[in-house]
Amino acid sequence: MQVSSLNEVKIYSLSAGRSLPEWLSDRKKRALQKKDVDIRRRIELIQDFEMPTVSTKIKVSRDGQYIMAVGTYKPRIRCYDTYQLSQKFERCLDSEVVTFEILSDDYSKIVFLQCDRYVEFHSQHGHYYRTRIPKFGRDFSYHYPSCDLYFVGASSEVYRLNLEQGRFLNSLQTDASENNVCDINPVHYLFATGTAEGKVECWDPRTRNRVGLLDCALSSVTADTEVDCLPSISALKFDGALNMAVGTSTGQVLLYDLRSANPLIVKDHQYGLPIKSIQFQHQLDLIISADSRIIKMWNKDTGKIFTSMEPEYDINDVCLYPNSGMLMTANEAPRMNIYYMPVLGPAPKWCSFLDNLTEELEENPESTVYDDYKFVTRKDLENLGLAHLIGSSLLRAYMHGFFMDIRLYHKAKMMANPFAYEEYRREKIRQKIEETRAQRVQLKKLPKVNKELALKLIEEEGEEQQATKKRKQKNLPSLLKDDRFKVMFENPDFQVDEQSEEFRLLNPLVSKISEKRKKKLKLLQEQEAREQEEEEEPEGKPSDAESSESSDDEKGWVEEVRKQRKLLRQEEKVKRQERFKEDQQTLLKPQFFEIKEGEEFRSFKDSAKKQKLMKKTLGDRLKLEEKLGTLNVSDTTVGSKQATFKLKKSEHQKKQQEAEKQHRQERKALRRSAGHLKSKHGRGQRFH
């Protein structure tokens, strides 16, 4: 049985868990129950409470003994007897059922509206009669005083079929193009139909005249809602003589008082899905509205959410068992869900044992809601080495972490820390041994953690016992024996740090008294090392002397506080001086730079030249070093060695150099000839 909680409202899912196939024999079923814990722990409230594929509608008879559900495939109806907790009968039909109504107190008179325009009547023995309506029907209601069936559907007319006379009567003509749902008030029998245009038309069956019109589409659009199309009416339900709830195709629920044209409350489901069912819960004044995704329970006076449920599969219909806290749903799945909420009311008489089960579960609450999944944070995934799984289908993001399969978590934890189980086992064994030791005669042994505090408590306890004997009063319980403070003397995280600043300022008088206790602690430790069974009385002064000294010390607690503050200031000064000296030493320390082997230090400016040189190619560097005369290196620390580099020239480079050389020679020859001609020309001019 799965338990969930929202707004501190416990919801018990009675249909959770695995179901056994029908074709299994009883012997195999018993064998599976022995092996599988989930199958053994599941609660099968009603046997075979399911459909082959999908369930569409579910209702309870007026006497509360029979639960009827319709579904597919093949189209069928199943009737369950709650007194026997099993299926009573099953009938297959020719076509799918749109909706049905139980006319009698038990299962003897049933009317089915089918998807092929047929209306089928069933009696106790089975099929009784079948007739047809002119248009496809979507909903119908039964008027008990006149025995009339009102059918609404893909037409502007409301068809009336009188079951007493066995014939159709004059139809009611509405202003709508189509009618989706209808309902009859159980007090004054007002007939209301919800139209595709988002209006509710109210008719008086006695006069067959329209007495009212509500424009729900206009009222459902508020400042916060976003509507893409015209809202049509998808659900309609009367409550008492004056209240009516209307559900729209855009996901709003409007609560009306028939005396007013404006809604009292407009509740939005925030999903934009059509409202499929509306139920009233009178004990807590709640409205239970459902779309295909969620079931919401909210207060009809304030509109405040009470609780909500989100089943795994889409919802087709919701049925509230009368005068109880049980809720049943028809889903887009074979199994029909059953929920039990003790807050709404007690369990029905035929399953009164649920109250005892829920009381036991509340006494022993479970720590996790999801049994098959483990919630981990990003840090946990990094510790387990599973951070690479983020974004995959193995992790489902939720709030500040992820949900992962519990089996994968255990495997990863075993690989990350294979000895975790052994450590856990040793710790459990140690705890069991300590529990058995607690039953023996206890010796005065100090705990491992906060020994001085425990010794102080023991001394105070002894003084209190002596005082109570004189006054003849009852002894107060000790902190050492109290389970609430047990962890303080076992867990090392709770160790008191006596060197901290807060402890020294808050407890200035502890220093003198702690010295005496330390002596006692040394004596007790020596006794434990020798493994003596009987403890000797610790040396020291009697308790009266100690108490007198402590009373004298308490008079000068102001001086002790001042002394402690002075000591703390001096310690801070010493720490500052040490830090200042360390800073000066680090600043005044000379910095040394190591020169590479075979190099001579000239200046810091050479580093910039070297960086530029390193960017050049090897050939350019060798040419530059050849000009500077630094190509050959000798007399190094390794030994007298030389490194020479010669660049080999390719044939193409040789030809290019020869062509350049020839070109230079030709240019020189041209210059010479040009100079010779100029000189001749000048001489000729002078001659003339």
C-alpha positions in Angstrom: 0.0 0.0 0.0 1.5 3.2 -1.2 1.2 6.3 1.1 1.6 9.9 0.0 1.0 13.2 1.7 0.1 16.7 0.5 -0.8 19.6 2.8 -0.5 17.0 5.7 -3.4 14.9 4.2 -2.5 11.2 4.0 -3.6 9.5 0.8 -3.5 5.6 0.8 -3.4 4.1 -2.7 -5.1 0.7 -2.3 -4.5 -0.4 -5.9 -0.7 0.1 -5.9 1.6 -2.8 -6.4 1.9 -5.7 -8.8 -1.1 -7.7 -10.0 -1.1 -11.4 -10.7 -2.2 -12.6 -14.1 -5.7 -14.3 -14.3 -4.4 -17.4 -16.1 -2.0 -18.4 -13.3 -3.1 -21.3 -11.2 -3.6 -21.0 -7.5 -0.5 -23.0 -6.7 1.7 -20.7 -8.8 0.1 -17.6 -7.2 0.9 -18.9 -3.7 4.5 -19.6 -4.8 4.9 -16.1 -6.2 3.4 -14.6 -3.0 6.1 -16.5 -1.0 8.9 -15.3 -3.1 7.9 -11.7 -3.9 7.5 -9.4 -0.9 5.7 -6.7 -3.0 3.0 -9.2 -4.0 2.7 -10.5 -0.5 2.3 -7.0 1.0 -0.2 -5.6 -1.6 -3.8 -5.1 -0.7 -6.4 -6.5 -3.1 -9.5 -4.8 -1.8 -11.8 -6.1 -4.5 -10.8 -9.1 -6.5 -10.3 -8.5 -10.3 -11.1 -4.8 -10.0 -9.9 -4.0 -13.5 -10.8 -4.0 -17.2 -9.1 -5.7 -20.2 -7.7 -2.4 -21.6 -9.5 0.8 -20.5 -12.3 1.8 -18.0 -14.4 4.8 -18.9 -17.2 5.2 -16.3 -17.6 4.0 -12.7 -20.7 4.4 -10.4 -22.0 3.1 -7.0 -25.5 1.8 -6.5 -27.7 3.7 -4.1 -27.7 1.0 -1.5 -23.8 1.0 -1.6 -23.5 -2.8 -2.1 -22.6 -2.8 -5.8 -20.0 -1.0 -7.8 -20.4 -0.9 -11.6 -17.9 0.0 -14.3 -17.9 0.0 -18.0 -14.8 -0.2 -20.3 -13.3 -1.8 -23.4 -12.2 -3.9 -25.3 -14.6 -5.6 -26.0 -17.3 -3.2 -24.7 -18.5 -4.6 -21.4 -19.9 -3.9 -18.0 -18.7 -5.4 -14.7 -20.6 -5.5 -11.5 -18.7 -6.0 -8.2 -20.4 -7.1 -4.9 -18.8 -5.2 -2.0 -20.1 -7.7 0.5 -18.3 -10.5 -1.2 -15.3 -8.3 -2.3 -15.4 -9.9 -5.8 -17.0 -9.7 -9.2 -20.7 -10.6 -9.4 -21.2 -10.6 -13.1 -19.9 -9.4 -16.5 -21.9 -8.5 -19.6 -20.5 -7.8 -23.0 -22.2 -5.1 -25.2 -22.4 -4.5 -29.0 -20.8 -1.0 -28.9 -18.9 1.3 -26.5 -20.8 3.0 -23.7 -20.8 6.8 -23.5 -22.4 6.9 -20.1 -24.8 4.9 -18.0 -27.2 5.3 -15.1 -28.4 3.0 -12.3 -32.2 3.6 -11.9 -32.9 1.2 -9.1 -31.3 0.9 -5.6 -29.4 -2.2 -6.7 -28.2 -3.5 -10.1 -31.6 -4.6 -11.4 -32.4 -1.5 -13.7 -29.6 0.0 -15.7 -29.7 2.3 -18.8 -26.8 2.6 -21.2 -26.2 5.4 -23.8 -24.0 3.9 -26.5 -21.8 5.6 -29.1 -24.0 4.4 -32.1 -27.1 6.3 -31.0 -28.6 3.3 -29.2 -30.2 3.4 -25.8 -30.0 -0.1 -24.1 -32.0 -1.2 -21.0 -30.8 -4.0 -18.8 -32.7 -5.7 -16.0 -31.5 -8.2 -13.4 -31.3 -11.1 -15.8 -29.6 -9.2 -18.6 -30.6 -7.4 -21.8 -34.2 -6.1 -21.7 -34.8 -3.6 -24.5 -33.1 -1.4 -27.1 -34.1 1.8 -28.9 -32.5 4.6 -30.9 -32.4 8.4 -30.6 -32.2 10.7 -33.7 -28.7 12.2 -33.0 -25.5 11.0 -31.3 -25.9 11.3 -27.6 -23.4 12.6 -25.1 -25.2 12.6 -21.7 -28.6 11.9 -20.2 -30.4 12.3 -16.8 -33.4 10.6 -15.3 -36.4 12.6 -13.9 -37.8 10.5 -11.1 -41.3 12.1 -10.6 -42.3 11.8 -14.3 -40.1 8.8 -15.3 -38.6 10.8 -18.2 -35.1 10.3 -19.6 -33.6 13.5 -21.0 -30.9 13.0 -23.7 -28.5 15.7 -24.9 -26.0 15.4 -27.8 -25.0 16.7 -31.2 -28.2 18.6 -31.6 -30.0 21.7 -30.4 -32.9 19.5 -29.2 -33.2 17.7 -25.8 -34.9 14.3 -26.4 -37.4 13.0 -23.8 -38.2 9.3 -23.5 -41.0 8.4 -21.0 -40.4 5.0 -19.5 -43.9 4.7 -18.0 -45.6 5.2 -21.4 -42.8 3.7 -23.4 -42.6 6.4 -26.1 -40.8 9.7 -27.0 -42.3 13.0 -25.9 -42.0 16.4 -27.4 -38.4 17.6 -27.4 -37.0 20.7 -25.7 -35.7 23.2 -28.2 -32.5 25.1 -27.0 -30.6 28.0 -28.5 -27.4 26.0 -28.6 -25.9 24.2 -31.6 -24.9 21.3 -29.5 -25.4 20.2 -25.8 -22.6 18.4 -24.0 -23.8 17.6 -20.5 -27.0 17.8 -18.4 -28.1 17.3 -14.8 -31.3 17.4 -12.7 -31.5 19.0 -9.3 -32.4 16.3 -6.7 -34.5 18.8 -4.6 -36.7 20.8 -6.9 -35.9 18.8 -10.1 -34.7 21.8 -12.2 -33.2 20.5 -15.5 -29.9 22.1 -16.7 -27.9 21.5 -19.8 -24.4 22.7 -20.7 -23.9 23.9 -24.3 -21.0 24.0 -26.7 -21.1 27.9 -26.6 -20.3 28.0 -22.9 -23.8 28.6 -21.6 -26.0 26.8 -19.1 -29.8 26.7 -19.9 -32.2 25.8 -17.1 -35.6 24.3 -17.8 -38.7 23.6 -15.6 -39.9 20.0 -16.4 -43.4 20.9 -15.3 -44.0 23.7 -17.9 -41.3 22.7 -20.4 -40.1 26.3 -20.6 -36.7 27.8 -20.1 -36.4 29.6 -16.8 -32.8 30.8 -16.8 -29.6 31.3 -18.9 -26.0 31.6 -17.5 -23.1 32.7 -19.7 -20.3 30.7 -18.1 -17.8 31.3 -20.9 -17.7 35.0 -20.2 -17.5 34.5 -16.4 -14.6 32.0 -16.6 -12.3 34.4 -18.3 -10.5 36.4 -15.6 -7.4 38.6 -15.5 -5.1 35.6 -14.7 -6.4 33.1 -17.3 -5.3 32.8 -20.9 -8.0 31.4 -23.2 -7.3 30.4 -26.9 -10.8 29.4 -27.8 -14.4 29.7 -26.7 -14.8 27.7 -23.4 -17.6 25.1 -23.7 -19.3 23.3 -20.8 -17.8 19.9 -20.1 -19.2 19.0 -16.6 -22.2 20.0 -14.6 -23.3 19.1 -11.0 -26.0 20.3 -8.6 -25.5 20.5 -4.8 -28.6 21.0 -2.8 -31.3 23.4 -3.9 -29.3 26.5 -4.7 -25.7 25.5 -5.6 -24.4 24.4 -9.0 -20.8 23.7 -10.1 -19.9 24.1 -13.8 -16.7 22.8 -15.5 -15.4 24.2 -18.7 -13.3 22.7 -21.5 -10.4 25.1 -20.7 -9.9 23.8 -17.1 -12.0 26.2 -15.0 -14.6 25.3 -12.3 -17.3 27.9 -11.6 -19.5 27.6 -8.4 -22.9 29.4 -8.8 -25.7 30.3 -6.5 -28.9 30.0 -8.6 -30.1 33.3 -7.4 -27.1 35.1 -9.0 -25.8 35.3 -12.5 -22.2 35.8 -11.3 -20.1 32.9 -10.0 -19.2 32.8 -6.3 -15.7 31.2 -7.0 -13.7 30.5 -10.2 -11.1 27.8 -9.7 -8.5 27.2 -12.4 -6.8 23.8 -12.7 -3.9 25.5 -14.5 -3.6 22.6 -17.0 -5.9 23.8 -19.8 -7.6 20.4 -19.9 -11.4 19.8 -19.9 -13.0 19.2 -16.6 -14.4 15.6 -16.6 -16.0 15.1 -13.2 -17.3 17.2 -10.3 -18.2 15.8 -6.9 -19.3 17.4 -3.6 -18.0 16.3 -0.2 -20.4 17.6 2.4 -18.5 16.7 5.6 -15.7 19.1 5.0 -17.5 21.4 2.4 -15.1 20.4 -0.4 -15.5 20.2 -4.1 -13.6 17.4 -5.9 -12.9 18.4 -9.5 -10.9 16.3 -12.0 -9.5 16.6 -15.4 -7.6 13.9 -17.3 -4.4 14.7 -15.3 -5.1 15.7 -11.7 -7.8 15.4 -9.0 -8.1 18.6 -6.9 -10.0 19.0 -3.6 -10.7 22.6 -2.6 -12.9 24.4 -0.2 -16.1 25.7 -1.8 -16.3 28.8 0.4 -12.7 30.0 0.1 -11.3 28.1 -2.9 -8.2 27.1 -0.9 -6.6 23.8 -2.0 -7.2 21.0 0.5 -5.2 18.3 -1.3 -4.6 16.9 -4.8 -3.7 13.6 -6.5 -1.9 12.9 -9.8 -2.4 9.3 -10.9 0.0 7.6 -13.3 -2.5 7.3 -16.1 -5.1 9.7 -17.6 -8.4 9.9 -15.7 -11.8 9.2 -17.3 -14.1 9.4 -14.4 -14.1 9.9 -10.6 -16.6 8.3 -8.1 -16.8 9.2 -4.4 -18.2 6.4 -2.3 -21.1 7.8 -0.2 -20.4 8.9 3.4 -16.8 7.7 3.4 -13.3 8.7 2.6 -12.9 6.3 -0.4 -12.4 7.5 -3.9 -12.4 5.4 -7.1 -11.2 6.4 -10.6 -11.6 5.0 -14.1 -8.4 5.4 -16.0 -6.7 4.9 -19.4 -5.3 1.7 -18.0 -6.6 -1.8 -17.1 -6.6 -1.3 -13.4 -9.1 1.0 -11.7 -7.6 3.0 -8.8 -8.9 3.1 -5.3 -7.8 5.7 -2.8 -8.6 6.1 0.9 -8.3 9.3 2.8 -9.1 9.0 6.5 -9.6 12.8 6.8 -12.6 12.8 4.5 -14.4 10.1 6.5 -14.3 6.6 7.8 -13.9 3.5 5.6 -17.0 1.8 4.3 -18.6 -1.0 6.4 -17.5 -3.7 4.0 -13.8 -2.7 4.4 -13.7 -1.4 8.0 -10.3 -3.0 8.5 -8.7 -0.2 6.6 -9.1 2.1 9.6 -7.0 -0.3 11.7 -4.3 -0.5 9.0 -4.0 3.2 8.6 -3.8 3.8 12.3 -0.9 1.3 12.5 0.9 3.0 9.6 0.5 6.4 11.2 2.1 5.0 14.4 5.1 3.7 12.4 5.5 6.3 9.6 7.8 5.4 6.7 10.7 7.7 6.0 10.4 7.6 2.2 7.4 7.9 -0.1 9.0 6.3 -3.1 10.1 2.8 -2.3 11.7 2.0 -5.6 13.7 5.3 -6.0 16.4 7.1 -4.2 16.8 10.9 -4.0 20.4 12.0 -4.6 22.0 15.4 -4.9 24.7 16.4 -7.4 27.3 16.1 -4.7 26.2 12.5 -4.0 26.4 11.6 -7.7 30.0 13.0 -7.8 30.9 10.9 -4.7 29.5 7.8 -6.3 31.1 8.5 -9.7 27.8 8.8 -11.5 28.0 12.5 -12.5 28.2 11.5 -16.2 24.6 10.1 -16.0 23.1 13.6 -15.6 20.8 14.2 -18.6 20.2 10.5 -19.3 17.1 8.5 -18.7 18.5 6.9 -15.6 18.2 10.1 -13.6 15.0 12.2 -13.3 15.5 15.8 -12.2 13.5 16.9 -9.2 14.0 20.1 -7.2 17.6 20.4 -6.2 18.6 16.8 -7.0 17.6 13.7 -8.9 15.6 10.5 -8.5 17.4 7.3 -9.4 16.6 3.6 -9.2 17.3 2.2 -5.8 19.0 -0.9 -7.3 21.4 1.2 -9.3 22.2 3.3 -6.2 23.0 0.2 -4.1 25.3 -1.2 -6.9 27.1 2.1 -7.3 27.5 2.5 -3.5 29.0 -1.0 -3.2 31.5 -0.2 -5.9 32.4 3.1 -4.4 32.8 1.7 -0.9 32.8 -2.1 -0.9 33.4 -2.3 2.9 30.4 -0.1 3.9 28.2 -3.1 4.7 30.9 -4.6 7.0 31.3 -1.3 8.8 27.6 -1.0 9.2 27.4 -4.6 10.5 30.2 -4.1 13.1 28.4 -0.9 14.3 25.2 -2.8 14.7 26.9 -5.6 16.6 28.6 -3.1 18.9 25.2 -1.4 19.6 23.6 -4.8 20.4 26.5 -5.7 22.8 26.1 -2.3 24.5 22.4 -2.8 24.9 23.0 -6.2 26.6 25.7 -4.6 28.8 23.2 -2.0 29.9 21.1 -4.7 31.6 24.0 -5.8 33.8 25.1 -4.1 37.0 26.6 -0.8 36.0 30.0 0.4 37.3 30.9 4.0 37.5 32.6 4.3 34.1 33.0 7.5 32.2 31.9 7.8 28.6 34.4 8.2 25.7 33.2 11.7 24.8 32.9 14.7 27.2 34.5 12.9 30.2 34.9 16.1 32.2 31.3 17.1 31.6 30.1 13.6 32.7 32.3 13.8 35.8 30.8 17.2 36.6 27.3 15.9 36.2 28.1 12.9 38.5 29.4 15.2 41.2 26.4 17.5 40.9 24.1 14.5 41.0 25.8 13.3 44.3 25.4 16.7 45.8 21.7 16.9 44.8 21.0 13.4 46.2 22.5 14.5 49.6 20.4 17.7 49.5 17.2 15.8 48.6 17.8 13.2 51.4 17.9 16.1 53.9 14.8 17.8 52.5 13.1 14.4 51.8 12.3 15.2 48.2 12.2 13.0 45.1 15.4 12.6 43.0 15.4 14.3 39.7 16.5 12.3 36.6 20.1 12.5 35.5 21.3 13.7 32.1 23.6 10.7 31.8 20.7 8.3 32.0 18.4 10.4 29.7 18.1 8.9 26.2 17.6 12.4 24.7 21.2 13.4 25.7 22.7 10.0 25.0 24.4 11.1 21.7 26.2 13.9 23.5 28.4 11.4 25.3 28.8 9.0 22.3 29.3 11.1 19.2 32.7 12.9 19.0 31.1 15.8 17.0 29.6 17.0 20.4 33.0 17.2 22.1 33.3 20.5 24.1 36.3 22.6 22.9 37.7 24.1 26.1 40.3 26.2 24.2 37.8 28.1 22.2 37.2 31.8 22.9 33.5 31.4 23.6 34.1 28.7 26.2 36.8 30.6 28.0 34.7 33.8 28.2 31.5 32.1 29.3 33.2 29.8 31.8 36.0 31.8 33.5 35.8 29.8 36.8 36.1 26.4 35.1 39.8 26.5 34.9 40.4 25.9 38.7 37.7 23.4 39.1 38.7 21.5 35.9 42.2 20.9 37.3 40.7 18.9 40.2 38.5 17.0 37.8 41.5 16.2 35.6 43.2 14.6 38.5 40.2 12.4 39.1 40.1 11.6 35.4 43.7 10.4 35.5 43.0 8.2 38.4 39.9 6.7 36.7 41.9 6.1 33.5 44.6 4.3 35.4 41.9 2.1 37.1 40.4 1.2 33.7 43.8 0.3 32.3 44.4 -2.1 35.2 41.0 -3.6 34.6 40.0 -3.4 38.2 36.4 -4.2 39.0 36.2 -2.1 42.1 37.0 1.6 41.8 39.0 3.3 44.5 37.9 6.6 45.9 39.7 9.4 44.1 42.2 11.4 46.1 41.4 15.0 46.8 39.5 17.1 49.2 36.0 16.3 50.3 33.0 17.7 48.5 32.3 20.3 51.3 35.7 21.8 50.9 35.3 21.9 47.1 31.9 23.6 47.4 33.3 26.2 49.8 36.2 26.9 47.5 33.9 27.2 44.5 31.7 29.6 46.4 34.7 31.7 47.2 35.7 31.7 43.5 32.3 32.7 42.4 32.5 35.9 44.3 35.4 37.1 42.1 34.0 36.0 38.7 34.3 39.5 37.3 38.1 39.5 37.9 38.4 36.1 36.3 36.5 37.3 33.2 38.9 40.3 32.9 41.9 38.1 33.3 40.6 35.8 30.5 40.1 38.8 28.2 43.6 40.1 28.9 45.0 36.7 28.1 43.1 36.5 24.8 44.3 40.0 23.9 47.9 39.1 24.7 47.6 35.9 22.6 46.2 37.9 19.7 49.1 40.4 20.0 51.7 37.6 19.9 50.0 36.1 16.8 50.1 39.5 15.1 53.8 39.9 15.8 54.6 36.5 14.5 52.6 37.2 11.3 54.4 40.6 10.9 57.8 38.9 11.3 56.9 36.2 8.8 55.8 38.9 6.3 59.0 40.9 6.7 61.1 37.8 6.3 59.3 36.9 3.1 59.8 40.5 1.8 63.5 40.8 2.7 64.6 37.5 1.4 66.9 37.9 -1.7 65.6 36.5 -5.0 68.0 34.4 -7.0 67.8 33.7 -10.8 69.5 30.7 -12.3 71.4 31.1 -15.6 71.5 28.3 -18.1 74.6 26.4 -18.7 77.0 27.9 -21.3 75.5 31.4 -21.1 77.0 34.6 -19.7 75.0 37.2 -17.8 75.2 40.6 -19.5 71.9 42.4 -18.6 68.2 42.0 -18.3 67.7 43.7 -21.6 69.1 40.6 -23.4 66.0 38.6 -22.5 63.8 40.7 -24.8 66.3 40.2 -27.6 66.3 36.5 -27.0 62.5 36.3 -27.1 62.6 38.1 -30.5 65.3 35.8 -31.7 63.4 32.7 -30.7 60.5 33.7 -32.9 62.8 33.6 -36.0 63.6 30.5 -38.0 66.7 28.4 -37.5 68.4 29.7 -40.6 67.9 33.4 -39.7 69.2 32.7 -36.2 72.3 31.0 -37.5 73.0 33.8 -39.9 72.6 36.4 -37.1 74.9 34.4 -34.8 77.4 34.0 -37.6 77.6 37.8 -37.9 77.9 38.4 -34.1 80.4 35.6 -33.7 78.5 33.7 -31.1 77.8 30.6 -33.1 80.5 28.4 -31.7 80.2 27.5 -28.0 83.2 26.2 -26.1 84.5 25.6 -22.6 81.2 24.7 -21.0 80.6 23.1 -17.7 80.0 19.8 -19.4 83.4 20.0 -21.2 85.3 21.6 -24.2 82.8 21.0 -26.9 81.7 22.8 -30.0 78.5 22.9 -32.0 78.7 24.0 -35.7 75.7 24.3 -38.1 76.0 24.4 -41.9 72.9 25.0 -44.0 72.7 22.8 -47.1 71.4 24.5 -50.2 69.1 22.8 -52.6 69.6 22.8 -56.4 66.7 25.3 -56.8 68.4 27.7 -54.3 71.7 27.3 -56.2 70.2 28.2 -59.5 68.4 31.1 -58.0 71.7 32.4 -56.5 73.5 32.0 -59.8 70.8 33.9 -61.6 70.9 36.7 -59.1 74.7 36.8 -59.4 74.5 37.0 -63.2 71.8 39.7 -63.0 74.1 41.8 -60.7 77.0 41.5 -63.1 74.8 42.5 -66.1 73.6 45.6 -64.1 77.2 46.5 -63.3 78.2 46.2 -67.0 75.2 48.4 -68.0 76.2 51.1 -65.5 79.8 51.1 -66.7 78.7 51.5 -70.4 76.2 54.2 -69.5 79.0 56.1 -67.6 81.4 55.7 -70.6 78.8 57.2 -73.0 78.2 60.2 -70.7 81.8 61.0 -70.5 82.2 60.8 -74.4 79.2 63.1 -74.9 80.6 65.7 -72.5 83.9 65.8 -74.3 82.2 66.3 -77.7 80.3 69.3 -76.4 83.4 70.8 -75.1 85.1 70.2 -78.5 82.4 71.9 -80.5 
